[in-house]
Amino acid sequence: MQTISLRVEDSFFPHFQALISSLIKDKKVEIVDDGFPSDLIVSSVEEVRRRVYEAEKRIGDGEFLTQEQYNIQMDEFFQKELGITRR
């Protein structure tokens, strides 16, 4: 069996996801464990950007952060909101 990694354009992703789901159902494709928690689902890059923007807005709200403070806040956001650790 072959394994590939793909990047899918955000606007095409829902169609691609439906296609892959169909292939999984027909047992033509299987999902390989990618090491992420099973409850971690991020629907699109736009969703992550929106959530990061909202967090930055809450954090910054009229004050300026140093780069170190920003990194700490973003690390906490990714851990709390998305359940992942930034590298």
N, CA, C and O atoms as CSV, one atom per row, in Angstrom:
chain,resi,resn,atom,element,x,y,z
A,1,MET,N,N,0.848,-1.180,0.000
A,1,MET,CA,C,0.000,0.000,0.000
A,1,MET,C,C,0.889,1.238,0.000
A,1,MET,O,O,1.929,1.256,0.658
A,2,GLN,N,N,0.489,2.261,-0.726
A,2,GLN,CA,C,1.216,3.514,-0.846
A,2,GLN,C,C,0.700,4.530,0.169
A,2,GLN,O,O,-0.465,4.478,0.562
A,3,THR,N,N,1.557,5.448,0.592
A,3,THR,CA,C,1.186,6.534,1.493
A,3,THR,C,C,1.608,7.855,0.863
A,3,THR,O,O,2.711,7.966,0.328
A,4,ILE,N,N,0.714,8.878,0.926
A,4,ILE,CA,C,1.043,10.197,0.394
A,4,ILE,C,C,0.582,11.268,1.376
A,4,ILE,O,O,-0.319,11.046,2.185
A,5,SER,N,N,1.219,12.432,1.287
A,5,SER,CA,C,0.794,13.619,2.036
A,5,SER,C,C,0.348,14.649,1.015
A,5,SER,O,O,0.995,14.826,-0.017
A,6,LEU,N,N,-0.750,15.325,1.299
A,6,LEU,CA,C,-1.303,16.284,0.355
A,6,LEU,C,C,-1.611,17.608,1.032
A,6,LEU,O,O,-1.901,17.653,2.227
A,7,ARG,N,N,-1.546,18.679,0.267
A,7,ARG,CA,C,-2.056,19.986,0.689
A,7,ARG,C,C,-3.235,20.260,-0.228
A,7,ARG,O,O,-3.122,20.158,-1.449
A,8,VAL,N,N,-4.359,20.606,0.366
A,8,VAL,CA,C,-5.584,20.811,-0.392
A,8,VAL,C,C,-6.034,22.256,-0.227
A,8,VAL,O,O,-6.095,22.770,0.890
A,9,GLU,N,N,-6.348,22.908,-1.337
A,9,GLU,CA,C,-6.835,24.280,-1.305
A,9,GLU,C,C,-8.084,24.350,-0.428
A,9,GLU,O,O,-8.957,23.486,-0.515
A,10,ASP,N,N,-8.164,25.363,0.402
A,10,ASP,CA,C,-9.264,25.471,1.360
A,10,ASP,C,C,-10.637,25.440,0.701
A,10,ASP,O,O,-11.556,24.801,1.213
A,11,SER,N,N,-10.783,26.123,-0.428
A,11,SER,CA,C,-12.090,26.170,-1.078
A,11,SER,C,C,-12.509,24.811,-1.644
A,11,SER,O,O,-13.700,24.545,-1.801
A,12,PHE,N,N,-11.537,23.956,-1.948
A,12,PHE,CA,C,-11.819,22.637,-2.498
A,12,PHE,C,C,-11.936,21.571,-1.404
A,12,PHE,O,O,-12.423,20.470,-1.660
A,13,PHE,N,N,-11.494,21.895,-0.198
A,13,PHE,CA,C,-11.408,20.902,0.871
A,13,PHE,C,C,-12.715,20.150,1.142
A,13,PHE,O,O,-12.674,18.927,1.274
A,14,PRO,N,N,-13.873,20.819,1.233
A,14,PRO,CA,C,-15.106,20.054,1.497
A,14,PRO,C,C,-15.387,18.990,0.432
A,14,PRO,O,O,-15.838,17.889,0.749
A,15,HIS,N,N,-15.120,19.325,-0.823
A,15,HIS,CA,C,-15.328,18.359,-1.907
A,15,HIS,C,C,-14.325,17.215,-1.793
A,15,HIS,O,O,-14.669,16.046,-1.969
A,16,PHE,N,N,-13.082,17.576,-1.497
A,16,PHE,CA,C,-12.036,16.573,-1.350
A,16,PHE,C,C,-12.344,15.644,-0.177
A,16,PHE,O,O,-12.176,14.428,-0.274
A,17,GLN,N,N,-12.794,16.228,0.921
A,17,GLN,CA,C,-13.131,15.439,2.109
A,17,GLN,C,C,-14.264,14.461,1.797
A,17,GLN,O,O,-14.229,13.315,2.246
A,18,ALA,N,N,-15.268,14.901,1.033
A,18,ALA,CA,C,-16.376,14.020,0.644
A,18,ALA,C,C,-15.874,12.878,-0.235
A,18,ALA,O,O,-16.297,11.733,-0.074
A,19,LEU,N,N,-14.983,13.188,-1.151
A,19,LEU,CA,C,-14.409,12.169,-2.022
A,19,LEU,C,C,-13.631,11.137,-1.218
A,19,LEU,O,O,-13.796,9.933,-1.415
A,20,ILE,N,N,-12.793,11.608,-0.323
A,20,ILE,CA,C,-11.995,10.700,0.509
A,20,ILE,C,C,-12.906,9.852,1.398
A,20,ILE,O,O,-12.662,8.657,1.570
A,21,SER,N,N,-13.951,10.458,1.962
A,21,SER,CA,C,-14.892,9.700,2.792
A,21,SER,C,C,-15.531,8.571,1.994
A,21,SER,O,O,-15.715,7.466,2.504
A,22,SER,N,N,-15.864,8.854,0.748
A,22,SER,CA,C,-16.444,7.829,-0.131
A,22,SER,C,C,-15.441,6.706,-0.376
A,22,SER,O,O,-15.802,5.529,-0.354
A,23,LEU,N,N,-14.200,7.065,-0.607
A,23,LEU,CA,C,-13.166,6.048,-0.840
A,23,LEU,C,C,-12.919,5.211,0.411
A,23,LEU,O,O,-12.666,4.010,0.320
A,24,ILE,N,N,-12.993,5.846,1.574
A,24,ILE,CA,C,-12.837,5.110,2.830
A,24,ILE,C,C,-13.983,4.122,2.999
A,24,ILE,O,O,-13.775,2.967,3.369
A,25,LYS,N,N,-15.184,4.589,2.725
A,25,LYS,CA,C,-16.371,3.731,2.832
A,25,LYS,C,C,-16.252,2.517,1.916
A,25,LYS,O,O,-16.638,1.413,2.299
A,26,ASP,N,N,-15.720,2.713,0.706
A,26,ASP,CA,C,-15.548,1.616,-0.262
A,26,ASP,C,C,-14.290,0.802,0.007
A,26,ASP,O,O,-13.960,-0.109,-0.753
A,27,LYS,N,N,-13.586,1.130,1.093
A,27,LYS,CA,C,-12.366,0.430,1.510
A,27,LYS,C,C,-11.248,0.512,0.462
A,27,LYS,O,O,-10.418,-0.391,0.350
A,28,LYS,N,N,-11.242,1.606,-0.299
A,28,LYS,CA,C,-10.176,1.855,-1.279
A,28,LYS,C,C,-9.023,2.606,-0.618
A,28,LYS,O,O,-7.881,2.538,-1.073
A,29,VAL,N,N,-9.342,3.326,0.468
A,29,VAL,CA,C,-8.375,4.156,1.184
A,29,VAL,C,C,-8.573,3.913,2.664
A,29,VAL,O,O,-9.698,3.711,3.121
A,30,GLU,N,N,-7.484,3.930,3.416
A,30,GLU,CA,C,-7.601,3.874,4.865
A,30,GLU,C,C,-6.827,5.024,5.470
A,30,GLU,O,O,-5.824,5.469,4.913
A,31,ILE,N,N,-7.290,5.502,6.603
A,31,ILE,CA,C,-6.629,6.596,7.295
A,31,ILE,C,C,-5.466,6.023,8.090
A,31,ILE,O,O,-5.618,5.057,8.838
A,32,VAL,N,N,-4.311,6.632,7.915
A,32,VAL,CA,C,-3.112,6.224,8.629
A,32,VAL,C,C,-2.965,7.136,9.832
A,32,VAL,O,O,-3.146,8.347,9.703
A,33,ASP,N,N,-2.645,6.598,10.986
A,33,ASP,CA,C,-2.462,7.398,12.193
A,33,ASP,C,C,-1.366,8.425,11.946
A,33,ASP,O,O,-0.229,8.069,11.637
A,34,ASP,N,N,-1.712,9.697,12.083
A,34,ASP,CA,C,-0.742,10.758,11.843
A,34,ASP,C,C,-0.148,11.321,13.126
A,34,ASP,O,O,0.607,12.293,13.092
A,35,GLY,N,N,-0.488,10.710,14.259
A,35,GLY,CA,C,0.084,11.138,15.526
A,35,GLY,C,C,-0.678,12.231,16.228
A,35,GLY,O,O,-0.338,12.579,17.359
A,36,PHE,N,N,-1.711,12.795,15.593
A,36,PHE,CA,C,-2.510,13.820,16.244
A,36,PHE,C,C,-3.584,13.170,17.093
A,36,PHE,O,O,-4.027,12.062,16.788
A,37,PRO,N,N,-4.007,13.837,18.150
A,37,PRO,CA,C,-5.094,13.291,18.964
A,37,PRO,C,C,-6.345,13.083,18.115
A,37,PRO,O,O,-6.633,13.889,17.230
A,38,SER,N,N,-7.082,12.019,18.375
A,38,SER,CA,C,-8.257,11.709,17.565
A,38,SER,C,C,-9.349,12.758,17.676
A,38,SER,O,O,-10.181,12.876,16.777
A,39,ASP,N,N,-9.365,13.530,18.769
A,39,ASP,CA,C,-10.397,14.558,18.924
A,39,ASP,C,C,-9.981,15.911,18.344
A,39,ASP,O,O,-10.724,16.885,18.458
A,40,LEU,N,N,-8.798,15.980,17.721
A,40,LEU,CA,C,-8.328,17.220,17.114
A,40,LEU,C,C,-8.824,17.296,15.687
A,40,LEU,O,O,-8.405,16.517,14.830
A,41,ILE,N,N,-9.715,18.235,15.436
A,41,ILE,CA,C,-10.229,18.448,14.089
A,41,ILE,C,C,-10.191,19.942,13.814
A,41,ILE,O,O,-10.824,20.725,14.523
A,42,VAL,N,N,-9.465,20.331,12.804
A,42,VAL,CA,C,-9.432,21.714,12.367
A,42,VAL,C,C,-9.967,21.717,10.951
A,42,VAL,O,O,-9.384,21.101,10.059
A,43,SER,N,N,-11.076,22.410,10.744
A,43,SER,CA,C,-11.757,22.298,9.464
A,43,SER,C,C,-11.053,23.027,8.329
A,43,SER,O,O,-11.158,22.606,7.177
A,44,SER,N,N,-10.347,24.094,8.619
A,44,SER,CA,C,-9.688,24.810,7.539
A,44,SER,C,C,-8.642,25.761,8.102
A,44,SER,O,O,-8.615,26.062,9.295
A,45,VAL,N,N,-7.797,26.212,7.216
A,45,VAL,CA,C,-6.790,27.201,7.596
A,45,VAL,C,C,-7.482,28.486,8.045
A,45,VAL,O,O,-7.046,29.135,8.996
A,46,GLU,N,N,-8.564,28.848,7.353
A,46,GLU,CA,C,-9.297,30.064,7.719
A,46,GLU,C,C,-9.830,29.985,9.148
A,46,GLU,O,O,-9.814,30.978,9.876
A,47,GLU,N,N,-10.300,28.804,9.547
A,47,GLU,CA,C,-10.824,28.633,10.901
A,47,GLU,C,C,-9.715,28.879,11.931
A,47,GLU,O,O,-9.931,29.565,12.930
A,48,VAL,N,N,-8.540,28.321,11.683
A,48,VAL,CA,C,-7.416,28.524,12.606
A,48,VAL,C,C,-7.020,29.994,12.626
A,48,VAL,O,O,-6.789,30.562,13.694
A,49,ARG,N,N,-6.942,30.615,11.444
A,49,ARG,CA,C,-6.589,32.036,11.394
A,49,ARG,C,C,-7.600,32.878,12.162
A,49,ARG,O,O,-7.221,33.793,12.894
A,50,ARG,N,N,-8.892,32.571,11.997
A,50,ARG,CA,C,-9.937,33.320,12.686
A,50,ARG,C,C,-9.773,33.176,14.196
A,50,ARG,O,O,-9.872,34.158,14.931
A,51,ARG,N,N,-9.522,31.948,14.658
A,51,ARG,CA,C,-9.397,31.715,16.092
A,51,ARG,C,C,-8.150,32.376,16.659
A,51,ARG,O,O,-8.180,32.902,17.772
A,52,VAL,N,N,-7.054,32.355,15.906
A,52,VAL,CA,C,-5.831,33.030,16.350
A,52,VAL,C,C,-6.068,34.534,16.404
A,52,VAL,O,O,-5.663,35.192,17.362
A,53,TYR,N,N,-6.730,35.087,15.369
A,53,TYR,CA,C,-7.038,36.522,15.351
A,53,TYR,C,C,-7.869,36.898,16.574
A,53,TYR,O,O,-7.593,37.903,17.229
A,54,GLU,N,N,-8.893,36.086,16.885
A,54,GLU,CA,C,-9.735,36.379,18.046
A,54,GLU,C,C,-8.919,36.342,19.333
A,54,GLU,O,O,-9.103,37.175,20.220
A,55,ALA,N,N,-8.021,35.371,19.425
A,55,ALA,CA,C,-7.181,35.277,20.624
A,55,ALA,C,C,-6.244,36.479,20.721
A,55,ALA,O,O,-6.055,37.050,21.795
A,56,GLU,N,N,-5.659,36.853,19.575
A,56,GLU,CA,C,-4.768,38.015,19.583
A,56,GLU,C,C,-5.529,39.272,19.988
A,56,GLU,O,O,-5.009,40.112,20.721
A,57,LYS,N,N,-6.753,39.394,19.509
A,57,LYS,CA,C,-7.572,40.555,19.844
A,57,LYS,C,C,-7.863,40.592,21.345
A,57,LYS,O,O,-7.794,41.650,21.970
A,58,ARG,N,N,-8.190,39.422,21.920
A,58,ARG,CA,C,-8.457,39.349,23.361
A,58,ARG,C,C,-7.196,39.663,24.150
A,58,ARG,O,O,-7.243,40.366,25.160
A,59,ILE,N,N,-6.072,39.139,23.684
A,59,ILE,CA,C,-4.799,39.313,24.400
A,59,ILE,C,C,-4.337,40.761,24.319
A,59,ILE,O,O,-4.021,41.374,25.338
A,60,GLY,N,N,-4.298,41.310,23.098
A,60,GLY,CA,C,-3.746,42.629,22.867
A,60,GLY,C,C,-4.602,43.751,23.361
A,60,GLY,O,O,-4.077,44.705,23.936
A,61,ASP,N,N,-5.855,43.687,23.174
A,61,ASP,CA,C,-6.871,44.677,23.534
A,61,ASP,C,C,-6.301,45.971,24.115
A,61,ASP,O,O,-6.500,46.276,25.291
A,62,GLY,N,N,-5.595,46.721,23.281
A,62,GLY,CA,C,-5.114,48.038,23.692
A,62,GLY,C,C,-3.719,48.046,24.269
A,62,GLY,O,O,-3.183,49.122,24.535
A,63,GLU,N,N,-3.110,46.904,24.472
A,63,GLU,CA,C,-1.755,46.891,25.007
A,63,GLU,C,C,-0.829,46.193,24.024
A,63,GLU,O,O,-1.273,45.368,23.226
A,64,PHE,N,N,0.420,46.514,24.079
A,64,PHE,CA,C,1.397,45.904,23.188
A,64,PHE,C,C,2.155,44.827,23.953
A,64,PHE,O,O,2.487,44.994,25.127
A,65,LEU,N,N,2.423,43.720,23.266
A,65,LEU,CA,C,3.137,42.610,23.870
A,65,LEU,C,C,4.533,42.519,23.277
A,65,LEU,O,O,4.742,42.836,22.106
A,66,THR,N,N,5.483,42.087,24.090
A,66,THR,CA,C,6.797,41.776,23.546
A,66,THR,C,C,6.662,40.478,22.755
A,66,THR,O,O,5.663,39.770,22.886
A,67,GLN,N,N,7.653,40.168,21.945
A,67,GLN,CA,C,7.616,38.921,21.168
A,67,GLN,C,C,7.539,37.712,22.106
A,67,GLN,O,O,6.829,36.748,21.824
A,68,GLU,N,N,8.261,37.767,23.203
A,68,GLU,CA,C,8.242,36.665,24.165
A,68,GLU,C,C,6.850,36.508,24.787
A,68,GLU,O,O,6.344,35.392,24.904
A,69,GLN,N,N,6.231,37.631,25.185
A,69,GLN,CA,C,4.879,37.566,25.749
A,69,GLN,C,C,3.889,37.026,24.722
A,69,GLN,O,O,3.019,36.218,25.048
A,70,TYR,N,N,4.032,37.483,23.473
A,70,TYR,CA,C,3.165,37.013,22.391
A,70,TYR,C,C,3.301,35.500,22.225
A,70,TYR,O,O,2.298,34.792,22.140
A,71,ASN,N,N,4.537,35.005,22.179
A,71,ASN,CA,C,4.764,33.569,22.002
A,71,ASN,C,C,4.161,32.762,23.148
A,71,ASN,O,O,3.570,31.706,22.923
A,72,ILE,N,N,4.309,33.253,24.362
A,72,ILE,CA,C,3.727,32.563,25.518
A,72,ILE,C,C,2.211,32.517,25.389
A,72,ILE,O,O,1.600,31.469,25.597
A,73,GLN,N,N,1.602,33.651,25.046
A,73,GLN,CA,C,0.149,33.708,24.898
A,73,GLN,C,C,-0.331,32.798,23.772
A,73,GLN,O,O,-1.342,32.113,23.923
A,74,MET,N,N,0.382,32.782,22.645
A,74,MET,CA,C,-0.029,31.938,21.518
A,74,MET,C,C,0.155,30.462,21.845
A,74,MET,O,O,-0.660,29.633,21.440
A,75,ASP,N,N,1.234,30.121,22.585
A,75,ASP,CA,C,1.423,28.740,23.020
A,75,ASP,C,C,0.243,28.288,23.880
A,75,ASP,O,O,-0.280,27.187,23.707
A,76,GLU,N,N,-0.168,29.157,24.810
A,76,GLU,CA,C,-1.308,28.845,25.671
A,76,GLU,C,C,-2.600,28.715,24.860
A,76,GLU,O,O,-3.413,27.824,25.107
A,77,PHE,N,N,-2.776,29.620,23.886
A,77,PHE,CA,C,-3.977,29.568,23.045
A,77,PHE,C,C,-4.044,28.257,22.271
A,77,PHE,O,O,-5.070,27.578,22.283
A,78,PHE,N,N,-2.943,27.898,21.593
A,78,PHE,CA,C,-2.963,26.666,20.801
A,78,PHE,C,C,-3.208,25.453,21.686
A,78,PHE,O,O,-3.924,24.532,21.291
A,79,GLN,N,N,-2.622,25.442,22.875
A,79,GLN,CA,C,-2.824,24.317,23.780
A,79,GLN,C,C,-4.264,24.258,24.268
A,79,GLN,O,O,-4.885,23.194,24.252
A,80,LYS,N,N,-4.798,25.396,24.700
A,80,LYS,CA,C,-6.148,25.438,25.265
A,80,LYS,C,C,-7.227,25.277,24.198
A,80,LYS,O,O,-8.146,24.475,24.362
A,81,GLU,N,N,-7.122,26.028,23.116
A,81,GLU,CA,C,-8.175,26.055,22.101
A,81,GLU,C,C,-8.104,24.889,21.120
A,81,GLU,O,O,-9.136,24.369,20.695
A,82,LEU,N,N,-6.886,24.477,20.761
A,82,LEU,CA,C,-6.748,23.454,19.736
A,82,LEU,C,C,-6.185,22.143,20.257
A,82,LEU,O,O,-6.210,21.129,19.560
A,83,GLY,N,N,-5.679,22.166,21.477
A,83,GLY,CA,C,-5.148,20.939,22.060
A,83,GLY,C,C,-3.830,20.486,21.461
A,83,GLY,O,O,-3.486,19.306,21.529
A,84,ILE,N,N,-3.089,21.417,20.875
A,84,ILE,CA,C,-1.803,21.057,20.289
A,84,ILE,C,C,-0.711,21.972,20.829
A,84,ILE,O,O,-0.981,23.072,21.312
A,85,THR,N,N,0.519,21.497,20.737
A,85,THR,CA,C,1.665,22.254,21.212
A,85,THR,C,C,2.381,22.858,20.029
A,85,THR,O,O,2.757,22.150,19.095
A,86,ARG,N,N,2.574,24.181,20.063
A,86,ARG,CA,C,3.313,24.855,18.994
A,86,ARG,C,C,4.780,24.525,19.088
A,86,ARG,O,O,5.312,24.301,20.176
A,87,ARG,N,N,5.433,24.497,17.944
A,87,ARG,CA,C,6.885,24.240,17.925
A,87,ARG,C,C,7.605,25.422,17.372
A,87,ARG,O,O,8.832,25.407,17.273
